[in-house]
């Protein structure tokens, strides 16, 4: 009865706020606005702003492009890729019959970044309980509901139907919030989108003439009404025709093109500022949005990318990994398996830097030559599976002693 009462209250619009802790339907929208008359855009409306599209698309592509690996721990405590497991097939190969992993995570990230929450319905094997497919669901059609006993269900509206899904069968990715639901970024940045829409509207009106010249035609005499009408008629073609045309002026006529007004200059500055504002909202370096006023490619870009990866993308990936472990993996799978994105693809350095790292690892017995070659997708070589060290790296007590065999090679094998 308590569950039914709570569900009824959610259907009639009562429930919790994202910064509070109450039962019922969880409404994460802000309760107040810092400015009045804001434009609250839908997700498809916000994506019509190029800066929003760039941020959402870039972040989604980065997450979607990373391989999701599944490892199994053997009796010796060593991890190996679990390529033959059902979980590997689900996360690394095919989350469902319709989507690739890239498409799945890109769809999830779009909902996550715009609506603060991303949902996927989990289909399970009835015999083992293992997840066999994951289906993203539009965040606008899903409502989390906290029941009276503290459990949670998800209301999914599809057409005119209402489907209730238990929390155990939903993968829920949450943005910043109270831990129950994430805050919808698209709602909280309404003031910024209002300003951007206003600038876009003004720009469209200002340039509605398609870039046609605006100016003043000056004469040194007063025209009669019929002369004025004739000149206007003659120059109508200039206002309506293509730019690449030559117009002749009479002997005493001078054309003075009008420069950009202070209002237009302010418009350009406002649109540039909107790009920077959206970059802050989505935690994106403006250079990745092709913003003209920031560091260009090749000038400090490596430091910018490294900071973005470590401070923005890696925490996001960690939250996804933990959600997958908690909701997708069964207790039996969690006891012997782990899953994680391959960070190497994200933090991959230049070929020169990688070569220097590999050389140090091989020379100090940390990796074999074939292990380093495998990281570069190169085939193994004979004798490349032996750990080696430089022969001149000896303990102090052995300084001055002659190595057995009389050789002076730089690399000596490590006894296994």
Backbone torsions as a table, in degrees:
resi	resn	phi	psi	omega
1	UNK	NA	-39.1	-179.8
2	UNK	-64.2	-40.6	178.8
3	UNK	-63.8	-41.3	-179.4
4	UNK	-64.6	-40.4	179.0
5	UNK	-64.1	-44.3	179.0
6	UNK	-63.3	-39.6	180.0
7	UNK	-66.2	-39.1	177.6
8	UNK	-62.9	-42.2	-180.0
9	UNK	-63.5	-34.3	178.5
10	UNK	-69.6	-38.1	-179.8
11	UNK	-65.3	-30.7	-177.9
12	UNK	-95.3	14.2	168.8
13	UNK	95.2	6.6	178.6
14	UNK	-95.7	148.6	177.5
15	UNK	161.5	-165.0	-171.6
16	UNK	-91.0	163.3	172.6
17	UNK	-105.1	157.5	-173.6
18	UNK	-65.4	-28.2	-179.8
19	UNK	-94.9	-0.5	177.5
20	UNK	-109.2	-174.3	-179.8
21	UNK	-138.0	86.4	-179.2
22	UNK	-135.1	167.5	-180.0
23	UNK	-86.6	-177.6	178.7
24	UNK	85.5	-165.7	179.3
25	UNK	-65.7	133.7	-176.7
26	UNK	-90.8	111.6	179.6
27	UNK	-103.8	112.3	-173.2
28	UNK	-95.7	3.1	-178.4
29	UNK	-69.0	150.6	178.6
30	UNK	-65.0	145.6	-178.4
31	UNK	-85.7	-14.8	179.9
32	UNK	-145.7	160.0	-179.7
33	UNK	-117.0	142.4	-179.5
34	UNK	-78.2	-20.2	175.1
35	UNK	-133.9	154.8	179.0
36	UNK	-88.1	165.8	175.6
37	UNK	56.7	44.7	178.1
38	UNK	-82.0	153.4	177.1
39	UNK	-96.4	113.0	179.7
40	UNK	-93.7	104.5	-175.9
41	UNK	-86.3	149.8	168.8
42	UNK	-76.9	173.9	-179.4
43	UNK	-61.5	-43.9	-179.7
44	UNK	-69.8	-27.7	175.9
45	UNK	-69.8	-43.0	179.5
46	UNK	-64.1	-35.9	-178.9
47	UNK	-70.1	-9.7	174.6
48	UNK	-78.7	-9.8	171.9
49	UNK	-87.6	123.0	-172.1
50	UNK	-59.8	-35.6	-179.6
51	UNK	-66.5	-39.9	178.1
52	UNK	-66.1	-46.6	178.4
53	UNK	-57.2	-45.4	-177.6
54	UNK	-60.9	-44.5	-179.4
55	UNK	-64.8	-50.8	-176.7
56	UNK	-63.9	-45.0	-177.7
57	UNK	-65.5	-42.2	-177.6
58	UNK	-64.8	-47.9	-179.2
59	UNK	-64.5	-40.6	-179.9
60	UNK	-65.1	-39.9	179.8
61	UNK	-66.5	-39.7	-180.0
62	UNK	-62.1	-48.0	-179.8
63	UNK	-66.1	-44.1	-178.2
64	UNK	-65.7	-25.3	-176.6
65	UNK	-84.0	-10.7	-178.2
66	UNK	-84.3	131.4	176.6
67	UNK	-68.7	142.3	179.3
68	UNK	-105.7	107.5	-175.3
69	UNK	-96.8	147.8	176.0
70	UNK	-118.4	130.1	-178.6
71	UNK	-118.0	148.4	175.4
72	UNK	-122.9	135.2	-178.4
73	UNK	-94.2	127.2	-179.4
74	UNK	-87.7	-174.7	-176.7
75	UNK	-64.2	-22.2	179.8
76	UNK	-90.0	0.7	-179.7
77	UNK	85.0	10.7	180.0
78	UNK	-92.5	139.7	179.7
79	UNK	-92.0	136.4	175.1
80	UNK	-133.9	150.5	178.7
81	UNK	-62.8	128.1	-178.5
82	UNK	-92.7	66.3	-173.9
83	UNK	-66.2	-24.8	-176.2
84	UNK	-93.7	2.8	-176.8
85	UNK	-85.6	156.8	176.0
86	UNK	-65.9	-34.6	179.9
87	UNK	-65.2	-37.4	176.3
88	UNK	-61.9	-46.3	179.5
89	UNK	-60.5	-38.8	-178.2
90	UNK	-68.5	-48.1	-172.7
91	UNK	-88.1	-30.6	-173.2
92	UNK	-103.2	-25.6	-173.0
93	UNK	-113.5	-54.0	-171.4
94	UNK	-153.4	100.7	178.7
95	UNK	-68.2	-26.7	175.4
96	UNK	-158.7	178.9	-173.9
97	UNK	-73.6	-10.0	-174.2
98	UNK	-108.8	-25.6	-168.6
99	UNK	-121.3	151.4	167.5
100	UNK	-85.6	164.5	175.8
101	UNK	-56.5	-38.7	179.0
102	UNK	-60.7	-46.5	-179.5
103	UNK	-65.3	-38.5	-179.7
104	UNK	-64.0	-52.4	-176.1
105	UNK	-71.1	-29.3	176.0
106	UNK	-66.0	-41.7	177.3
107	UNK	-65.3	-41.4	178.8
108	UNK	-63.6	-41.5	-178.5
109	UNK	-68.3	-34.7	178.2
110	UNK	-61.9	-45.5	177.4
111	UNK	-66.2	-40.9	-179.9
112	UNK	-60.3	-46.7	-174.1
113	UNK	-75.8	-31.7	-178.8
114	UNK	-89.7	-44.6	-174.4
115	UNK	-102.7	-4.2	178.5
116	UNK	79.0	-6.8	-179.2
117	UNK	-144.2	141.1	174.4
118	UNK	-128.6	135.0	-175.2
119	UNK	-124.8	142.3	172.8
120	UNK	-138.0	129.8	176.1
121	UNK	-78.5	135.1	-177.6
122	UNK	-105.2	124.0	173.7
123	UNK	-99.1	130.7	-173.9
124	UNK	-117.0	153.2	170.8
125	UNK	-71.9	122.8	-176.4
126	UNK	-63.5	-28.5	-177.0
127	UNK	-79.1	-45.2	-174.5
128	UNK	-103.8	-18.8	-176.2
129	UNK	80.5	0.1	-179.3
130	UNK	-74.8	144.3	179.9
131	UNK	-73.1	131.1	179.9
132	UNK	-109.5	-18.3	177.5
133	UNK	-158.7	152.9	178.5
134	UNK	-128.9	129.7	-176.4
135	UNK	-123.1	113.7	178.0
136	UNK	-62.2	143.9	176.8
137	UNK	-124.5	135.8	-179.5
138	UNK	-57.5	131.1	-176.9
139	UNK	-62.7	-29.0	179.7
140	UNK	-67.4	-17.6	-177.3
141	UNK	-105.1	6.4	-177.8
142	UNK	-121.8	135.9	177.0
143	UNK	-129.3	117.8	174.2
144	UNK	-73.2	138.4	-179.4
145	UNK	-128.0	121.3	176.2
146	UNK	-88.9	122.3	-177.5
147	UNK	-83.2	170.3	-176.6
148	UNK	-63.0	-29.7	-179.3
149	UNK	-88.2	6.4	178.0
150	UNK	93.3	-12.4	177.2
151	UNK	-74.3	173.3	-177.0
152	UNK	-134.3	142.2	169.7
153	UNK	-126.6	165.6	-179.6
154	UNK	-122.3	125.8	175.4
155	UNK	-89.9	120.7	179.6
156	UNK	-115.6	117.3	-179.1
157	UNK	-99.3	121.3	-178.8
158	UNK	-131.4	107.2	-174.1
159	UNK	66.9	-125.0	176.7
160	UNK	-98.9	6.4	-176.5
161	UNK	-98.8	151.2	174.7
162	UNK	-120.3	119.5	-179.5
163	UNK	-111.4	130.5	177.6
164	UNK	-100.1	122.1	-177.3
165	UNK	-116.7	130.6	177.8
166	UNK	-68.3	149.2	-175.7
167	UNK	-62.4	-24.8	179.7
168	UNK	-68.7	-15.5	-178.4
169	UNK	-111.5	24.2	178.7
170	UNK	-133.6	126.5	169.0
171	UNK	-88.2	117.0	-173.9
172	UNK	-119.1	111.8	174.7
173	UNK	-97.3	129.5	-174.0
174	UNK	-119.5	135.7	171.9
175	UNK	-82.5	-169.5	176.8
176	UNK	-49.6	131.7	-178.6
177	UNK	178.8	-157.0	-177.3
178	UNK	-93.6	7.7	-179.3
179	UNK	94.9	-21.1	176.7
180	UNK	-92.1	-45.3	175.0
181	UNK	-138.9	157.9	177.0
182	UNK	-93.2	156.4	178.7
183	UNK	-79.5	131.7	179.7
184	UNK	-73.9	109.0	-177.5
185	UNK	-58.0	-35.3	-177.6
186	UNK	-64.1	-28.5	178.3
187	UNK	-81.1	-39.7	-176.0
188	UNK	-75.5	-22.4	178.3
189	UNK	-98.5	25.1	-177.3
190	UNK	-59.8	-36.3	179.3
191	UNK	-63.7	-39.5	179.0
192	UNK	-69.0	-42.1	178.5
193	UNK	-66.6	-34.0	177.3
194	UNK	-62.1	-44.6	178.9
195	UNK	-64.7	-41.4	-179.5
196	UNK	-66.1	-41.5	178.6
197	UNK	-64.5	-40.4	177.7
198	UNK	-62.0	-43.4	178.5
199	UNK	-65.5	-40.6	179.1
200	UNK	-63.8	-41.5	179.6
201	UNK	-64.9	-44.3	179.6
202	UNK	-64.2	-39.5	179.4
203	UNK	-65.3	-40.3	179.6
204	UNK	-63.1	-39.0	178.3
205	UNK	-70.8	-39.2	-177.7
206	UNK	-66.0	-35.0	-177.2
207	UNK	-108.2	24.7	179.8
208	UNK	-64.8	-20.3	179.8
209	UNK	-78.7	4.0	176.4
210	UNK	71.5	27.0	178.4
211	UNK	82.7	17.3	-179.4
212	UNK	-72.1	149.9	-175.6
213	UNK	-68.0	143.2	174.6
214	UNK	-120.8	134.0	-177.9
215	UNK	-170.9	-172.2	-177.3
216	UNK	-122.4	131.7	175.9
217	UNK	-96.9	116.7	-174.1
218	UNK	-107.7	136.0	176.0
219	UNK	-131.5	155.9	-176.6
220	UNK	-97.0	21.8	178.3
221	UNK	-148.4	164.3	178.4
222	UNK	-87.4	131.7	-177.1
223	UNK	-92.6	150.3	171.7
224	UNK	-78.6	157.4	-178.2
225	UNK	-54.1	-42.2	-178.9
226	UNK	-69.4	-32.2	176.6
227	UNK	-67.6	-42.1	179.4
228	UNK	-61.3	-41.1	-180.0
229	UNK	-66.4	-38.0	-179.6
230	UNK	-66.9	-41.3	179.9
231	UNK	-65.7	-41.7	177.9
232	UNK	-61.2	-38.2	178.7
233	UNK	-65.4	-42.6	-179.2
234	UNK	-63.3	-38.2	-176.5
235	UNK	-89.2	-0.3	175.8
236	UNK	-63.4	-34.4	178.7
237	UNK	-64.1	-33.8	179.7
238	UNK	-65.8	-34.8	-179.6
239	UNK	-78.5	-25.9	-174.2
240	UNK	-105.7	-22.8	-175.2
241	UNK	-85.3	-179.1	179.7
242	UNK	-70.8	163.4	-177.0
243	UNK	-71.2	-37.1	-172.7
244	UNK	-80.3	58.3	177.2
245	UNK	-132.3	151.0	-178.9
246	UNK	-103.9	125.9	179.8
247	UNK	-115.3	135.4	-179.4
248	UNK	-97.7	136.9	177.4
249	UNK	-106.5	150.6	176.6
250	UNK	-68.7	171.3	-171.5
251	UNK	-57.7	-38.5	-175.1
252	UNK	-105.6	18.4	179.1
253	UNK	-99.8	140.1	176.3
254	UNK	-131.6	133.0	179.7
255	UNK	-104.9	124.5	-179.7
256	UNK	-114.4	104.5	178.4
257	UNK	-67.1	142.0	179.3
258	UNK	-85.1	132.5	176.5
259	UNK	-77.8	169.5	-178.9
260	UNK	-64.5	133.3	-177.7
261	UNK	-73.7	160.3	175.6
262	UNK	-57.5	-33.1	178.0
263	UNK	-64.3	-40.4	179.0
264	UNK	-67.3	-39.6	177.5
265	UNK	-62.5	-41.2	177.3
266	UNK	-63.7	-34.1	177.5
267	UNK	-62.2	-44.4	179.8
268	UNK	-62.7	-42.7	178.6
269	UNK	-63.5	-38.6	-180.0
270	UNK	-65.0	-39.8	-179.4
271	UNK	-69.6	-35.9	175.6
272	UNK	-65.9	-39.3	179.0
273	UNK	-65.8	-35.4	178.4
274	UNK	-61.6	-38.9	177.9
275	UNK	-60.9	-44.5	179.3
276	UNK	-65.9	-35.8	177.9
277	UNK	-64.2	-45.0	178.8
278	UNK	-66.1	-33.8	176.0
279	UNK	-60.7	-39.0	177.3
280	UNK	-69.1	-41.4	-179.5
281	UNK	-60.4	-38.7	-176.4
282	UNK	-100.8	7.1	178.9
283	UNK	54.6	51.3	-177.0
284	UNK	-119.1	135.9	171.2
285	UNK	-64.8	127.6	-178.8
286	UNK	-55.6	-27.8	-179.1
287	UNK	-62.8	-29.7	178.8
288	UNK	-76.5	-8.6	176.5
289	UNK	-101.9	10.8	-179.8
290	UNK	61.5	36.6	177.8
291	UNK	-76.6	132.7	-170.6
292	UNK	-76.0	-20.4	-172.1
293	UNK	-96.8	18.3	-176.8
294	UNK	-126.4	177.2	-179.3
295	UNK	-54.0	132.5	-179.2
296	UNK	-89.9	169.3	-179.4
297	UNK	-58.5	135.3	177.4
298	UNK	95.1	-9.8	-178.8
299	UNK	-121.9	88.2	-179.8
300	UNK	78.2	8.3	-175.5
301	UNK	-67.9	-32.6	-179.3
302	UNK	-64.0	-41.2	178.6
303	UNK	-67.5	-38.2	178.5
304	UNK	-64.4	-46.0	-179.1
305	UNK	-65.0	-41.7	-179.9
306	UNK	-62.0	-42.8	178.0
307	UNK	-64.7	-40.7	179.3
308	UNK	-65.2	-42.4	179.2
309	UNK	-62.1	-46.4	-174.0
310	UNK	-74.6	-39.2	-172.2
311	UNK	-94.0	-18.5	-176.6
312	UNK	-119.8	-55.2	-172.8
313	UNK	-75.3	-44.4	-177.9
314	UNK	-61.8	-44.3	174.9
315	UNK	-60.9	-35.6	177.6
316	UNK	-64.2	-44.8	179.0
317	UNK	-63.7	-38.4	179.2
318	UNK	-63.3	-40.1	179.0
319	UNK	-66.0	-35.5	177.6
320	UNK	-67.8	-44.0	179.2
321	UNK	-59.1	-43.1	-179.1
322	UNK	-67.5	-37.9	177.7
323	UNK	-65.4	-40.2	178.1
324	UNK	-64.9	-43.1	179.5
325	UNK	-63.5	-40.2	-176.6
326	UNK	-72.7	-41.0	-170.0
327	UNK	-106.3	-36.6	-174.8
328	UNK	-84.6	-42.4	-176.2
329	UNK	-79.8	140.8	175.6
330	UNK	-80.6	163.2	176.2
331	UNK	-55.3	-38.0	179.0
332	UNK	-65.2	-39.5	177.8
333	UNK	-68.2	-40.1	-179.4
334	UNK	-64.9	-26.7	-177.7
335	UNK	-71.9	-23.3	-175.8
336	UNK	-131.4	-5.2	-174.6
337	UNK	-129.5	158.9	174.6
338	UNK	-141.9	157.9	179.1
339	UNK	-138.7	143.9	-179.3
340	UNK	-161.4	152.4	173.4
341	UNK	-70.3	153.1	176.2
342	UNK	-84.3	101.5	-179.2
343	UNK	-70.4	-22.3	-178.1
344	UNK	-57.5	-38.3	179.6
345	UNK	-65.7	-28.3	-178.9
346	UNK	-81.4	-40.7	-174.8
347	UNK	-98.7	13.7	-176.2
348	UNK	-58.9	124.6	-178.0
349	UNK	-88.9	-174.1	-179.4
350	UNK	-71.7	162.7	-179.4
351	UNK	-60.1	-39.4	-179.8
352	UNK	-63.0	-45.6	-180.0
353	UNK	-66.0	-39.8	179.8
354	UNK	-64.8	-39.5	179.8
355	UNK	-62.6	-39.8	178.9
356	UNK	-66.4	-39.1	178.9
357	UNK	-66.5	-44.8	179.5
358	UNK	-60.5	-42.2	-178.7
359	UNK	-61.0	-43.5	179.6
360	UNK	-66.7	-38.6	-179.6
361	UNK	-66.7	-41.2	179.6
362	UNK	-68.8	-42.7	-177.1
363	UNK	-67.8	-23.9	-178.4
364	UNK	-106.6	12.7	174.2
365	UNK	71.8	22.8	179.8
366	UNK	-87.8	-31.6	177.6
367	UNK	-141.2	154.7	173.8
368	UNK	-85.6	167.2	178.1
369	UNK	-62.2	-40.7	-178.2
370	UNK	-68.7	-32.1	175.8
371	UNK	-64.0	-40.8	177.1
372	UNK	-68.7	-37.6	178.9
373	UNK	-66.6	-36.0	179.0
374	UNK	-63.5	-36.3	178.7
375	UNK	-64.0	-23.9	178.3
376	UNK	-101.9	10.7	-179.6
377	UNK	61.5	32.2	175.8
378	UNK	-98.0	150.4	-179.9
379	UNK	-70.1	153.5	178.6
380	UNK	-69.7	160.0	177.7
381	UNK	-121.0	155.7	178.5
382	UNK	-62.6	135.6	178.9
383	UNK	78.0	6.8	-176.0
384	UNK	-91.2	5.7	-178.8
385	UNK	-100.3	11.0	-178.1
386	UNK	-102.3	132.1	174.5
387	UNK	-72.5	133.4	-177.3
388	UNK	-129.9	158.5	173.9
389	UNK	-135.4	163.2	174.5
390	UNK	-71.1	134.9	-177.2
391	UNK	-68.0	-18.2	179.2
392	UNK	-85.7	-1.7	176.0
393	UNK	-91.5	82.8	-175.2
394	UNK	-116.1	155.7	171.9
395	UNK	-60.3	152.3	-177.7
396	UNK	-58.2	-35.6	-177.4
397	UNK	-65.1	-20.3	-177.0
398	UNK	-98.9	3.6	179.5
399	UNK	-61.4	135.7	179.1
400	UNK	91.0	-14.0	178.9
401	UNK	-80.4	146.3	179.7
402	UNK	-87.3	131.0	179.6
403	UNK	-68.1	146.2	179.1
404	UNK	-63.0	140.5	-179.2
405	UNK	92.6	-12.5	174.3
406	UNK	71.3	5.5	-178.8
407	UNK	-77.9	161.6	177.6
408	UNK	-127.1	30.0	-179.7
409	UNK	-66.3	155.6	-177.8
410	UNK	-81.1	-23.6	-176.5
411	UNK	-117.2	127.8	178.4
412	UNK	-120.5	137.6	-179.8
413	UNK	-70.8	150.7	175.6
414	UNK	-91.8	131.7	179.4
415	UNK	-64.2	130.9	-178.3
416	UNK	-93.6	NA	NA
